[in-house]
């Protein structure tokens, strides 16, 4: 495949090994290393997921699995675009696989005026791994105990209400959908990172915040915030104590589900093979514990189901971009 740091100037690779978690599967892929493309920086939550799966896939695939981090540099576009482009242009031989959040794929597609390809046609999913919810939180000492309490108070506050979001398209869409469905006039305050949003929440300059699931859960454990809602249609098995927007009458079902992808020309025998290997990892007790530890549930689908999900979400994001007033890239 010829990947080097010099080629990208911004990637890292690591060969990962692990004990066998299940029997190796007869391979239709030619012998050689398999490259797992990761569109997130080393040490981030996304990178952690990729590396966990690389370790667990290696004995099942019977090949060395190398994680390759390919990230955008400054002013090079939305997160994940470069990694996606690399996979789209890779040989369709099953030796380049892509694990990523589907929400990023569909958001990036809709945030470009002239995208170079249609991800639903350029990529073929070989299965899902998990659904990643996002959260709405208030300060731990807030008088708002439920989402209904917050909605009622924000309606009274009108245009003086404010909420914070890190600069991510998924959380911004969720914030905008809640604001629209609850009939609020709250102003959106966008910060670069969740930590900056939570500083504003601490200071009382915003009334509530939207963020991914991992950071707020850790903050709730130390008594800093209270989680009022998560963005999945149904409650998590891993964290059933958290209600959903749906339960309060707000049909918000937006998440950053994770799935595996290969170039669309990849033979079906290879797609099915990778689906079986991925499913074996996701079905393991170790994977359940891993996902539950980051407040997610394991979630498996067939290649056809996963591809259909990508296509549905791609269509839905046409409206989401407009609702959230997200700026498109020229």
ZAMARGU-4260 file (C-alpha; in steps of 0.2 Angstrom, whole numbers, plus 5000, padded with zeros to 4 digits):
<rodrens>
0) 5000/5000/5000 | 5015/5011/5002 | 5009/5022/5017 | 5022/5033/5025 | 5023/5047/5037
5) 5032/5057/5024 | 5017/5055/5012 | 5005/5063/5024 | 5016/5072/5036 | 5003/5069/5049
10) 4999/5051/5052 | 5005/5037/5064 | 5005/5018/5062 | 5005/5005/5075 | 5005/4986/5073
15) 4994/4979/5086 | 4993/4961/5093 | 4981/4952/5105 | 4976/4935/5111 | 4964/4925/5101
20) 4945/4929/5105 | 4938/4917/5092 | 4943/4906/5078 | 4951/4913/5062 | 4939/4914/5047
25) 4944/4907/5030 | 4950/4922/5020 | 4946/4928/5003 | 4959/4941/5005 | 4976/4939/4998
30) 4989/4936/5011 | 4998/4952/5018 | 4996/4966/5031 | 4978/4974/5033 | 4978/4993/5035
35) 4965/5000/5047 | 4962/5018/5042 | 4958/5030/5057 | 4953/5048/5054 | 4956/5053/5072
40) 4972/5059/5080 | 4982/5046/5091 | 4976/5046/5109 | 4958/5052/5105 | 4942/5042/5109
45) 4940/5038/5090 | 4958/5032/5089 | 4955/5021/5105 | 4940/5012/5096 | 4951/5009/5081
50) 4965/5002/5091 | 4954/4991/5101 | 4946/4983/5085 | 4963/4981/5077 | 4969/4971/5091
55) 4954/4960/5091 | 4952/4958/5072 | 4970/4953/5070 | 4969/4935/5076 | 4952/4932/5067
60) 4958/4939/5051 | 4975/4929/5053 | 4985/4945/5047 | 4994/4959/5054 | 4982/4974/5056
65) 4991/4991/5056 | 4982/5006/5062 | 4985/5021/5051 | 4980/5038/5057 | 4976/5050/5043
70) 4970/5067/5049 | 4967/5085/5042 | 4980/5098/5045 | 4976/5116/5048 | 4963/5123/5035
75) 4961/5106/5026 | 4943/5103/5028 | 4931/5094/5040 | 4937/5080/5051 | 4939/5064/5042
80) 4939/5070/5024 | 4956/5065/5020 | 4955/5048/5028 | 4938/5045/5018 | 4947/5050/5002
85) 4961/5039/5005 | 4949/5024/5007 | 4939/5028/4992 | 4954/5028/4981 | 4962/5012/4989
90) 4962/4995/4980 | 4946/4986/4983 | 4955/4970/4989 | 4950/4970/5008 | 4967/4975/5014
95) 4962/4993/5017 | 4947/4995/5029 | 4940/5010/5037 | 4932/5011/5054 | 4923/5028/5058
100) 4908/5037/5064 | 4895/5036/5051 | 4888/5053/5057 | 4905/5061/5051 | 4903/5054/5034
105) 4886/5060/5031 | 4889/5077/5039 | 4904/5080/5028 | 4895/5075/5012 | 4882/5088/5016
110) 4894/5101/5022 | 4902/5103/5005 | 4895/5113/4990 | 4904/5101/4978 | 4909/5085/4986
115) 4921/5075/4976 | 4911/5059/4978 | 4895/5052/4985 | 4900/5042/5001 | 4885/5030/4999
120) 4891/5026/4981 | 4910/5027/4984 | 4910/5016/5000 | 4902/5000/5005 | 4899/4996/5023
125) 4903/4979/5030 | 4893/4981/5046 | 4890/4992/5061 | 4899/4992/5078 | 4890/5003/5090
130) 4879/5019/5091 | 4887/5034/5100 | 4874/5045/5108 | 4876/5064/5113 | 4870/5072/5128
135) 4861/5088/5135 | 4868/5093/5151 | 4865/5107/5165 | 4875/5111/5180 | 4874/5099/5194
140) 4867/5113/5205 | 4854/5118/5192 | 4836/5119/5197 | 4831/5109/5181 | 4829/5091/5186
145) 4822/5085/5169 | 4821/5090/5151 | 4803/5096/5154 | 4809/5108/5168 | 4823/5115/5156
150) 4811/5117/5141 | 4798/5127/5152 | 4811/5138/5159 | 4820/5142/5143 | 4803/5146/5135
155) 4801/5159/5149 | 4818/5166/5146 | 4815/5168/5127 | 4829/5176/5117 | 4840/5178/5133
160) 4842/5159/5134 | 4859/5152/5129 | 4867/5135/5126 | 4884/5129/5122 | 4891/5116/5109
165) 4908/5111/5104 | 4912/5114/5086 | 4905/5097/5079 | 4891/5095/5067 | 4882/5081/5076
170) 4880/5090/5092 | 4875/5107/5083 | 4862/5098/5074 | 4855/5090/5090 | 4855/5107/5099
175) 4846/5115/5084 | 4833/5101/5083 | 4829/5102/5102 | 4828/5121/5100 | 4816/5119/5085
180) 4805/5105/5093 | 4804/5113/5110 | 4799/5130/5102 | 4814/5139/5110 | 4823/5155/5105
185) 4840/5150/5114 | 4856/5157/5106 | 4869/5144/5101 | 4887/5148/5108 | 4900/5138/5099
190) 4917/5134/5106 | 4931/5124/5100 | 4931/5110/5113 | 4919/5102/5126 | 4930/5108/5140
195) 4928/5126/5134 | 4909/5124/5134 | 4909/5116/5151 | 4919/5131/5158 | 4905/5142/5152
200) 4892/5131/5160 | 4902/5132/5176 | 4903/5151/5175 | 4884/5152/5172 | 4885/5161/5155
205) 4875/5148/5147 | 4860/5138/5153 | 4863/5121/5146 | 4876/5112/5134 | 4877/5098/5121
210) 4891/5087/5120 | 4896/5069/5116 | 4892/5055/5129 | 4910/5052/5136 | 4915/5069/5142
215) 4899/5073/5151 | 4898/5056/5160 | 4915/5058/5167 | 4910/5076/5173 | 4894/5070/5180
220) 4903/5057/5191 | 4913/5071/5199 | 4897/5081/5202 | 4900/5094/5190 | 4885/5092/5178
225) 4868/5083/5177 | 4863/5074/5161 | 4845/5077/5156 | 4844/5068/5139 | 4853/5057/5127
230) 4850/5058/5108 | 4846/5040/5104 | 4828/5034/5101 | 4829/5022/5115 | 4838/5021/5132
235) 4856/5013/5132 | 4857/4996/5140 | 4874/5002/5146 | 4867/5017/5155 | 4848/5015/5157
240) 4847/5029/5170 | 4848/5042/5156 | 4831/5047/5147 | 4830/5051/5129 | 4824/5067/5120
245) 4811/5055/5113 | 4803/5052/5130 | 4799/5070/5132 | 4791/5072/5115 | 4806/5078/5105
250) 4810/5065/5091 | 4828/5067/5091 | 4837/5052/5084 | 4854/5058/5079 | 4870/5049/5083
255) 4888/5046/5077 | 4886/5027/5074 | 4902/5017/5070 | 4903/5005/5056 | 4916/4998/5044
260) 4919/5003/5026 | 4929/4998/5011 | 4929/5004/4993 | 4913/5001/4984 | 4921/4990/4971
265) 4926/4977/4984 | 4920/4960/4980 | 4905/4954/4990 | 4914/4939/4996 | 4926/4950/5005
270) 4913/4962/5012 | 4904/4946/5019 | 4920/4940/5026 | 4924/4957/5035 | 4906/4957/5041
275) 4909/4940/5049 | 4925/4945/5057 | 4918/4962/5064 | 4903/4953/5070 | 4913/4941/5080
280) 4922/4955/5089 | 4906/4965/5093 | 4898/4949/5100 | 4912/4946/5112 | 4910/4949/5130
285) 4926/4960/5130 | 4919/4971/5117 | 4903/4973/5127 | 4913/4978/5142 | 4923/4990/5131
290) 4908/4999/5124 | 4899/4999/5140 | 4914/5008/5148 | 4912/5022/5136 | 4893/5022/5138
295) 4889/5014/5122 | 4880/4997/5117 | 4887/4985/5105 | 4876/4985/5089 | 4878/4974/5074
300) 4870/4975/5056 | 4872/4966/5040 | 4881/4975/5026 | 4865/4978/5017 | 4857/4985/5033
305) 4872/4996/5037 | 4873/5003/5019 | 4855/5007/5020 | 4857/5016/5036 | 4871/5027/5028
310) 4860/5031/5013 | 4845/5036/5025 | 4856/5047/5036 | 4864/5055/5020 | 4847/5060/5015
315) 4842/5066/5032 | 4857/5077/5034 | 4851/5088/5019 | 4838/5095/5031 | 4849/5094/5047
320) 4862/5106/5039 | 4848/5119/5035 | 4840/5117/5052 | 4857/5120/5061 | 4862/5133/5049
325) 4879/5125/5047 | 4891/5133/5035 | 4896/5124/5020 | 4914/5122/5013 | 4917/5129/4996
</rodrens>
